[in-house]
């Protein structure tokens, strides 16, 4: 419950996912791509919460591999890959992706 994400701040080179307790700061972003709920088919929870008050923790899926998810629901999800190889899945308004890609 304390890791439940409640808002996302989008800056030019950083994305911050605020949680009830603490936050996740994503930097060194290599790519951001939208994903669909179907991309999460056959996903298994490795460590974390899988539905009650959001999806937070480490997960593994055949399509995405191992990733950290911090999402309140499965709407408007994106996959963020950093230059050091970390993968995050978060809620991110798809309408803002065009602005980010066109920078």
Buried (B, 14 or more C-beta within 10 A) or exposed (E): EEBBBEEBEEEEEEBBBBBEEEBBEBEEBEEBEEBEEEBBEEBEBEEBBEEEEBBBBEBEBEEBEEBBBBBBEBEBBBBBBBEEEBBBBBBBEEEBBEEBEEE
